[in-house]
């Protein structure tokens, strides 16, 4: 019997190599080559478009895509207004974080207005019915199919013709055209490509659930995220009841939008005021605490940044951050020493963003430094003070985007003072808020003494 030929595929870029190497020769990623059986089947793909003739872009009519509201406002916000006809959405997250629960809730809400189908490759129909009963959902009109064979799923989609179809999960499906096991790089890529073509040709909106690796990325080839239209990630701490759904890619809406949910006995519940999650309510003034306004997509969020500065008892002082960039903290401490004369080289510095939120934008720089100075001097910042601004290496306070929206959100929640970059100062002011615009870091620290 002839021996099957194997090839090594990269899980990051999808590149192939005839032999195993520690580093992928295509994308230079380390330890990403996985052995797969070389397939010699005939072409299984069909054209997505019915015609391949060249047209002028000006002659193409640009029409808005019809959207299907899911009935969950926070989910619609992340999607850009709802699900798009013929769109393919990939949603990933840690096991048990609430992916299947959220999608089952959305399907139950949409089943009254359109035909929906839930394809389960991990659970039986009885298990899903039990979950719907536990969550007290009206699932009488939701179609259910427990199947992992790709051809049967495609036939069911074409015969039933639902508007929305959920596939849970893409790593459990397999195609008879490939000899590799379900969950392999070839199977995941093949099944995702076939379902995407089916969605584009038939107009069925397909939602794929993806497993994640121990690093938090969606398992399988990285090309999987390039195939689909929208990529969503579930974020949250297992010790907290709050969940964040974040959009990392969206061809039909804005990226970096977030939806905030709370896990309850009745499933995932929308959080109408997410800023309240990330603010602590201290009975008395506390040193080392500063409130900033971060921008997540189109939504401004108030987040409390806490800092603890303590005398180091080791030759190398510690620099630890939770929810912030640790390398940026080291840079900010150098700017604080050079341009404000405040040294922390003999101090341990710990910085935390309250509520488990991750802040990736540089607008948090000024709040982080003011919280550090407050903890070092053991002097609390003024009450109802909100801060935002980027710090440059020359000690200047640089402007950030959407400054007025941040200030309006802070004023709506009762904050009466703000320290912001001078370039973000609104011309007409904000009612009920005293705004202190600064150009240099030393000026901002002077307001807090």
C-alpha positions as CSV (number, residue, x, y, z in Angstrom):
1,X,0.0,0.0,0.0
2,X,1.4,3.3,-1.0
3,X,2.4,5.6,1.8
4,X,0.4,8.9,2.1
5,X,2.4,12.0,1.3
6,X,2.5,14.6,4.0
7,X,3.2,18.3,3.9
8,X,3.7,20.9,6.7
9,X,1.3,23.8,6.9
10,X,1.7,27.0,8.9
11,X,-1.1,27.8,11.3
12,X,-0.4,31.5,11.0
13,X,-0.1,32.2,7.3
14,X,-1.2,28.9,5.7
15,X,2.1,28.6,3.9
16,X,3.3,25.0,3.1
17,X,6.7,23.4,3.4
18,X,7.8,19.9,2.3
19,X,9.6,19.3,5.6
20,X,9.3,20.4,9.2
21,X,11.3,23.5,10.3
22,X,11.3,25.4,13.5
23,X,10.5,28.6,11.7
24,X,8.0,29.1,8.9
25,X,9.9,30.2,5.8
26,X,6.9,32.3,4.6
27,X,6.0,34.4,7.7
28,X,9.0,33.7,10.0
29,X,6.7,32.5,12.8
30,X,8.2,30.0,15.2
31,X,6.8,26.5,15.9
32,X,3.7,26.9,13.7
33,X,4.3,24.2,11.1
34,X,1.8,21.3,11.5
35,X,2.0,18.0,9.6
36,X,-1.0,17.3,7.3
37,X,-1.8,14.7,4.6
38,X,-1.3,16.0,1.1
39,X,-4.6,15.9,-0.7
40,X,-4.9,15.2,-4.4
41,X,-8.6,15.6,-4.9
42,X,-10.1,17.5,-7.8
43,X,-11.1,21.1,-7.4
44,X,-14.1,21.4,-5.1
45,X,-14.6,25.2,-5.4
46,X,-17.1,27.2,-7.4
47,X,-17.1,30.8,-8.3
48,X,-18.5,33.2,-5.7
49,X,-19.7,35.6,-8.4
50,X,-21.9,34.6,-11.4
51,X,-19.9,36.7,-13.8
52,X,-16.2,37.5,-14.1
53,X,-16.3,40.3,-16.7
54,X,-14.5,43.5,-16.0
55,X,-16.7,46.5,-15.0
56,X,-15.9,50.1,-14.2
57,X,-16.2,50.9,-10.6
58,X,-18.2,54.0,-11.3
59,X,-20.8,51.9,-13.0
60,X,-21.3,49.7,-10.0
61,X,-24.3,50.7,-7.9
62,X,-23.3,51.1,-4.3
63,X,-26.3,50.0,-2.2
64,X,-26.4,49.6,1.6
65,X,-26.5,46.1,2.8
66,X,-29.8,45.1,4.5
67,X,-29.3,44.3,8.2
68,X,-31.0,42.0,10.5
69,X,-31.2,43.3,14.1
70,X,-30.5,40.5,16.6
71,X,-32.7,42.0,19.4
72,X,-29.6,42.5,21.6
73,X,-28.5,46.1,21.4
74,X,-25.0,45.5,22.6
75,X,-24.5,42.7,20.1
76,X,-25.8,44.9,17.3
77,X,-23.4,47.7,18.3
78,X,-20.4,45.4,17.9
79,X,-21.7,44.1,14.5
80,X,-22.2,47.7,13.3
81,X,-26.0,47.7,13.4
82,X,-26.9,44.1,13.0
83,X,-26.2,41.0,10.9
84,X,-25.7,41.5,7.1
85,X,-27.3,39.3,4.5
86,X,-24.7,36.9,3.2
87,X,-22.1,37.9,5.8
88,X,-19.9,35.5,7.6
89,X,-19.1,36.2,11.3
90,X,-16.4,34.4,13.3
91,X,-16.7,34.6,17.1
92,X,-14.1,33.2,19.4
93,X,-13.4,33.1,23.1
94,X,-12.4,30.9,26.1
95,X,-14.5,27.8,26.9
96,X,-17.6,28.5,28.9
97,X,-17.4,32.3,28.5
98,X,-20.8,32.6,26.9
99,X,-20.5,32.3,23.1
100,X,-23.1,29.6,22.6
101,X,-25.4,31.3,25.2
102,X,-25.3,34.7,23.4
103,X,-26.0,33.1,20.0
104,X,-28.8,31.0,21.3
105,X,-30.4,34.1,22.9
106,X,-30.1,36.0,19.6
107,X,-31.6,33.2,17.5
108,X,-34.5,32.9,19.9
109,X,-35.2,36.6,19.6
110,X,-34.9,36.5,15.8
111,X,-36.9,33.3,15.2
112,X,-40.2,35.1,15.4
113,X,-39.4,37.2,12.3
114,X,-37.3,34.9,10.2
115,X,-36.2,31.3,9.7
116,X,-33.0,30.5,11.8
117,X,-31.0,27.3,12.2
118,X,-28.5,26.2,14.9
119,X,-26.0,23.7,13.7
120,X,-24.3,22.0,16.7
121,X,-21.2,19.9,16.4
122,X,-20.4,19.7,20.1
123,X,-23.8,19.3,21.8
124,X,-26.9,17.2,21.1
125,X,-30.3,18.7,20.4
126,X,-31.4,17.6,23.9
127,X,-28.6,19.5,25.6
128,X,-29.4,22.7,23.6
129,X,-33.1,22.3,24.5
130,X,-32.2,21.9,28.1
131,X,-30.1,25.1,28.0
132,X,-32.9,27.1,26.4
133,X,-35.3,25.8,29.1
134,X,-32.8,26.8,31.8
135,X,-32.5,30.3,30.3
136,X,-36.3,30.5,29.9
137,X,-36.0,31.3,26.2
138,X,-38.8,30.9,23.6
139,X,-37.0,28.5,21.3
140,X,-40.1,26.9,19.7
141,X,-39.2,28.3,16.2
142,X,-35.5,27.7,16.3
143,X,-34.3,24.9,13.9
144,X,-31.7,22.6,15.3
145,X,-29.3,20.3,13.5
146,X,-26.7,18.1,15.3
147,X,-24.2,17.3,12.6
148,X,-20.5,17.7,11.8
149,X,-20.3,16.4,8.2
150,X,-19.9,19.4,5.9
151,X,-21.9,18.1,2.9
152,X,-24.9,17.3,5.1
153,X,-24.8,20.7,6.7
154,X,-24.6,22.4,3.2
155,X,-27.6,20.3,2.0
156,X,-29.6,21.3,5.1
157,X,-28.8,24.9,4.6
158,X,-29.9,24.9,0.9
159,X,-33.0,22.9,1.6
160,X,-34.1,24.8,4.7
161,X,-32.9,28.2,3.4
162,X,-32.7,30.0,6.7
163,X,-31.8,33.7,7.0
164,X,-29.4,33.1,9.9
165,X,-27.3,30.0,10.5
166,X,-25.0,29.4,13.5
167,X,-22.3,26.7,13.3
168,X,-21.0,25.7,16.7
169,X,-18.1,25.1,16.1
170,X,-16.0,25.3,13.0
171,X,-13.3,23.1,14.5
172,X,-15.7,20.1,14.8
173,X,-16.6,20.0,11.1
174,X,-15.0,17.7,8.6
175,X,-15.2,17.2,4.8
176,X,-15.1,13.8,3.1
177,X,-12.9,15.3,0.5
178,X,-10.0,15.5,3.0
179,X,-8.4,12.6,4.9
180,X,-7.2,14.6,7.9
181,X,-9.1,14.6,11.2
182,X,-11.6,17.3,12.2
183,X,-9.9,20.4,13.7
184,X,-6.8,20.1,11.6
185,X,-5.5,23.0,9.6
186,X,-6.7,21.6,6.3
187,X,-10.2,20.7,7.6
188,X,-10.8,24.1,9.3
189,X,-9.6,26.0,6.2
190,X,-11.7,23.8,3.8
191,X,-14.9,23.9,5.9
192,X,-14.7,27.7,6.4
193,X,-14.1,28.4,2.7
194,X,-17.0,26.2,1.6
195,X,-19.4,27.7,4.1
196,X,-18.3,31.2,3.1
197,X,-19.0,30.5,-0.6
198,X,-22.4,29.1,0.3
199,X,-23.2,32.2,2.3
200,X,-22.2,34.5,-0.6
201,X,-24.1,32.6,-3.2
202,X,-27.3,32.0,-1.2
203,X,-27.5,35.1,0.9
204,X,-27.6,33.1,4.2
205,X,-25.8,34.8,7.1
206,X,-23.5,32.3,8.7
207,X,-22.0,32.7,12.2
208,X,-19.1,30.5,13.0
209,X,-18.0,29.7,16.6
210,X,-14.2,29.2,16.9
211,X,-12.1,27.7,19.6
212,X,-9.1,29.6,21.0
213,X,-5.6,28.5,21.8
214,X,-3.9,28.9,25.1
215,X,-2.5,32.2,23.8
216,X,-6.1,33.5,23.3
217,X,-6.0,33.4,19.4
218,X,-8.6,31.5,17.4
219,X,-7.4,28.0,16.8
220,X,-6.6,26.9,13.2
221,X,-4.9,28.7,10.3
222,X,-4.7,32.5,10.5
223,X,-6.2,32.6,7.0
224,X,-9.5,31.7,8.7
225,X,-9.8,35.3,10.0
226,X,-9.1,36.6,6.5
227,X,-11.8,34.6,4.9
228,X,-14.7,35.8,7.1
229,X,-16.2,39.3,7.1
230,X,-16.3,39.9,10.8
231,X,-14.1,38.7,13.7
232,X,-15.4,39.0,17.2
233,X,-13.7,38.0,20.5
234,X,-15.3,37.3,23.8
235,X,-13.2,38.7,26.7
236,X,-13.7,38.4,30.4
237,X,-12.3,37.1,33.6
238,X,-13.6,33.7,34.9
239,X,-13.9,35.2,38.4
240,X,-16.1,38.1,37.1
241,X,-19.6,38.0,35.8
242,X,-19.0,40.7,33.2
243,X,-18.1,39.9,29.6
244,X,-16.9,42.1,26.7
245,X,-17.5,41.3,23.0
246,X,-14.9,43.1,20.9
247,X,-14.8,43.5,17.1
248,X,-11.3,43.1,15.6
249,X,-12.4,43.0,12.0
250,X,-15.6,44.2,10.4
251,X,-16.1,44.8,6.7
252,X,-19.6,46.2,7.4
253,X,-18.9,48.5,10.4
254,X,-16.3,50.0,12.7
255,X,-13.6,47.9,14.4
256,X,-12.7,48.0,18.1
257,X,-16.4,48.4,19.1
258,X,-17.2,46.6,22.3
259,X,-20.4,45.2,23.8
260,X,-20.7,44.8,27.5
261,X,-22.7,42.0,29.1
262,X,-23.3,40.5,32.5
263,X,-23.6,36.8,33.0
264,X,-26.7,35.9,35.0
265,X,-28.9,32.9,35.7
266,X,-31.1,34.0,32.7
267,X,-28.1,34.2,30.3
268,X,-26.2,37.3,29.2
269,X,-27.8,40.6,30.1
270,X,-26.9,43.9,28.4
271,X,-25.1,46.5,30.6
272,X,-26.6,49.9,29.8
273,X,-24.0,52.0,31.6
274,X,-20.7,50.2,31.2
275,X,-18.7,53.1,32.7
276,X,-20.1,52.2,36.1
277,X,-18.3,48.8,35.9
278,X,-14.9,50.3,35.7
279,X,-15.2,52.9,38.5
280,X,-14.7,52.2,42.2
281,X,-16.8,53.9,44.8
282,X,-14.5,55.0,47.6
283,X,-16.0,56.3,50.8
284,X,-13.0,58.6,51.4
285,X,-10.3,60.1,49.2
286,X,-7.7,57.5,48.1
287,X,-4.2,58.3,46.9
288,X,-3.1,56.6,43.7
289,X,-6.5,56.7,42.0
290,X,-7.2,58.6,38.8
291,X,-10.2,58.4,36.4
292,X,-9.7,58.6,32.7
293,X,-11.9,58.5,29.6
294,X,-10.9,55.9,27.0
295,X,-12.5,55.5,23.6
296,X,-13.6,52.0,22.5
297,X,-14.8,52.4,18.9
298,X,-17.5,55.0,19.0
299,X,-18.2,54.6,22.8
300,X,-16.4,56.6,25.5
301,X,-15.8,54.7,28.7
302,X,-14.7,56.0,32.1
303,X,-12.1,53.8,33.6
304,X,-10.3,54.1,37.0
305,X,-6.6,53.7,36.8
306,X,-5.0,52.8,40.2
307,X,-1.3,53.0,41.0
308,X,0.7,51.8,44.0
309,X,4.3,53.1,44.5
310,X,6.2,51.4,47.3
311,X,9.9,51.4,48.3
312,X,11.8,48.6,46.5
313,X,13.4,46.0,48.7
314,X,15.4,44.4,45.8
315,X,18.2,45.7,43.6
316,X,15.8,45.7,40.6
317,X,12.5,47.6,41.3
318,X,9.4,45.9,39.9
319,X,7.3,47.4,37.1
320,X,3.9,45.6,36.8
321,X,0.8,46.5,34.9
322,X,-2.6,44.9,34.6
323,X,-4.7,46.1,31.6
324,X,-1.9,48.4,30.3
325,X,1.3,48.2,28.3
326,X,4.2,47.4,30.6
327,X,6.8,48.7,28.2
328,X,5.0,52.0,27.9
329,X,5.0,52.3,31.7
330,X,8.8,52.2,31.7
331,X,8.9,55.0,29.1
332,X,6.4,57.1,31.1
333,X,8.5,56.8,34.3
334,X,11.6,58.0,32.4
335,X,9.6,61.0,31.1
336,X,8.4,61.7,34.6
337,X,11.9,61.8,35.9
338,X,13.4,63.8,33.1
339,X,10.7,66.5,32.7
340,X,9.1,66.7,36.1
341,X,12.0,65.8,38.4
342,X,10.1,63.0,40.1
343,X,12.3,59.8,40.3
344,X,11.0,56.3,40.9
345,X,14.2,54.3,40.2
346,X,14.1,53.1,43.8
347,X,10.4,52.3,43.9
348,X,8.2,49.4,42.9
349,X,5.4,50.6,40.6
350,X,2.2,48.7,40.1
351,X,-0.5,50.0,37.8
352,X,-4.0,48.5,37.4
353,X,-7.0,49.3,35.2
354,X,-10.1,48.6,37.4
355,X,-12.7,46.1,36.1
356,X,-10.4,43.9,34.0
357,X,-10.6,46.3,31.0
358,X,-7.6,46.5,28.6
359,X,-6.5,50.0,27.6
360,X,-4.4,50.1,24.4
361,X,-4.6,53.7,23.4
362,X,-1.9,56.3,24.6
363,X,-4.7,58.6,25.9
364,X,-4.1,56.9,29.3
365,X,-0.6,58.2,29.7
366,X,-1.5,61.4,31.7
367,X,-3.9,59.5,34.0
368,X,-1.2,56.8,34.7
369,X,1.4,59.4,35.6
370,X,-1.0,61.4,37.8
371,X,-2.0,58.2,39.7
372,X,1.7,57.4,40.2
373,X,2.5,60.8,41.5
374,X,-0.6,60.7,43.8
375,X,0.6,57.4,45.3
376,X,4.2,58.5,45.6
377,X,3.2,61.7,47.4
378,X,0.4,59.9,49.3
379,X,-1.9,62.7,48.3
380,X,-5.3,62.1,46.8
381,X,-6.4,63.8,43.6
382,X,-9.4,66.2,43.7
383,X,-12.8,64.6,43.7
384,X,-14.8,64.4,40.4
385,X,-11.6,64.8,38.4
386,X,-11.3,63.2,35.0
387,X,-8.0,63.1,33.0
388,X,-6.9,62.1,29.5
389,X,-3.9,62.9,27.2
390,X,-0.9,61.4,25.5
391,X,2.6,62.1,26.9
392,X,5.4,62.6,24.4
393,X,9.1,62.0,25.1
394,X,9.7,65.7,25.3
395,X,7.3,66.0,28.2
396,X,4.5,67.6,26.1
397,X,0.8,66.6,26.5
398,X,-0.4,65.6,23.1
399,X,-4.1,65.7,21.9
400,X,-6.2,62.6,21.5
401,X,-9.2,61.9,19.2
402,X,-12.8,62.7,20.0
403,X,-11.9,64.9,23.0
404,X,-15.4,66.6,23.3
405,X,-17.2,63.2,23.3
406,X,-15.0,62.1,26.2
407,X,-15.8,65.3,28.1
408,X,-19.5,65.0,27.5
409,X,-19.6,61.4,28.8
410,X,-17.7,62.5,31.9
411,X,-20.0,65.4,32.5
412,X,-23.0,63.1,32.1
413,X,-21.7,60.9,34.9
414,X,-21.2,63.9,37.3
415,X,-17.6,64.8,36.9
416,X,-16.9,68.5,37.4
417,X,-13.2,68.9,36.7
418,X,-11.0,67.8,33.8
419,X,-7.3,68.0,32.9
420,X,-6.9,67.6,29.2
421,X,-4.5,68.6,26.4
422,X,-4.8,72.2,25.3
423,X,-5.5,71.2,21.7
424,X,-8.6,69.2,22.9
425,X,-10.1,72.2,24.8
426,X,-13.7,72.8,23.4
427,X,-14.4,76.3,22.2
428,X,-17.8,76.6,23.9
429,X,-16.9,74.7,27.0
430,X,-18.9,71.9,28.7
431,X,-21.7,72.9,30.9
432,X,-21.1,72.1,34.6
433,X,-17.4,71.2,34.0
434,X,-14.2,73.2,34.8
435,X,-11.6,72.4,32.2
436,X,-7.9,72.8,32.8
437,X,-6.0,72.6,29.5
438,X,-2.2,71.9,29.7
439,X,0.7,71.9,27.3
440,X,3.3,70.2,29.5
441,X,3.4,67.3,32.0
442,X,4.7,69.6,34.8
443,X,1.7,71.9,34.4
444,X,-0.7,68.9,34.9
445,X,1.1,67.8,38.0
446,X,1.0,71.4,39.3
447,X,-2.8,71.4,39.2
448,X,-2.9,68.3,41.5
449,X,-0.6,69.6,44.3
